[in-house]
Amino acid sequence: MSAWGCRLFREIAATRSISRGAAHCGISQSAASQHVQEVERRLGVTLIDRGQRPLELTEAGKLYTEFCRDVLRREEQLGLALEALKGNVSGTVRVASIYSIGLSEISRLREEFAARYPAAHLEVEYTRPENVYEAVRNDSADLGLVSYPQPSREIAALPWREEEMQVAASPSHALAGRTELYPADLNGQEFIGFDEDLSIRRELDRYLKAQGIEVRVAMHFDNIQTIKEAVALGTGISILPARTMQSEIEQGRLVAIRLHAPDLKRPVGILHRRRKKFSRAAQAFLELLVEAPAPEGKPEAELVG
C-alpha cells in the first residue's frame, strides 16, 4: 500500500467522489477507478458503494480510510524527522482558503514567504468554507483560512484579525456621495446578500434585525467576488469587509462607505488539525501569518512590502 495510493483514497473518501479525488491528486478519473478496483481485489472487499451518489464508504472502506490516514501521518512524521536532521526550511505548505481571504492576501504572503524561505513552496486551494474545514480535518491542507472560524473536537481555530464591514455601492448609486451611513439609511434599499447557509449572511441578518432595518434582497451569492460584480453593475448595495473592495475602489468601480456600526466586524481565523505536527515550512508560514497580518483598511498597493 503506497503512500500515494493512500493519499488518493483519502481524497476520494473526503470528497465522496472518484473524479474529484482524482483531480485533487492530479490523475485521471479512469486511473483512480482502476487503482481503487485493484486495492479492492487485493483486499478481497468492496470499499465504496458505487450505487450511492455521492459515494458512500462501506464499513471496510471506513477501516481502509483510517489505515490510509495512519500511513500518511507516519509519512509526515518521517518527513519531519528528516527535516530536523537537515536543519533547513523546505517542502510544501498546503493551505485551503475561502476566496475572499485568499485572493486578497495570498500574493503578498507568497512573496514574503518566498523571500524568507526560498526552498519552501506554498500551495493554495481556494474553496467554500465547508471544504476548508474538511481539507484541514482530513489532512489534505496544513492550514485553513476562514471567516467566522469555528473550533471543534478535531480542529483548532486561531483568531487572526477582525475586518471592518462597510457599505459597498456603485459610484452612480444615490448613496455613493456619502462619507458615512447610519443603519436607518439602508432601510428599503435593494440589497445583494450572501447565501443563507453562510455565517456572514446570518451575522448580517442578525445585525439588520437588531437595528430594525429591512432591506429588499434582490440577489444572493456564495462569494464576495460575485457580490462585488453585482454591486458594480448597479443591482443594489451590500455590506462587505472593507479590505476586500480595495481593488475595485482603485478601478473606480465601487465605493465603500463607512457604516456607523463599530461592532460590525468580520472575524478571520486560521484553522489547523488539533495535535498536528507541523513541518518546519508549515510552522514558518503559520508564524508569518500570526506575526504580520496586513494592516486593516489599506489598499492592496500598500499591503505589499
ABEGO torsion letter per residue (X at the ends): XBAAAAAAAAAAAAAGBAAAAAAAAGBBAAAAAAAAAAAAAAAGBBABBAABOBBBBBAAAAAAAAAAAAAAAAAAAAAAAAAAAAGBBBEBBBBBBBAAAAAAAAAAAAAAAAAABAABBBBBBBBBAAAAAAAAAAGABABBBBBGBBBBAABBBBBABBBBBBBBBBAABAAAABABBBAAAABGBBBBBBBAABAAAAAAAAAAAAAGBBBBBABBBABAAAAAAAAAAGAEBBBBBAAAAAAAAAAGABBBBBBBBAABBBBBBBBBBBGBBBBAAAAAAAAAAAABBBBBGBBAAAABX
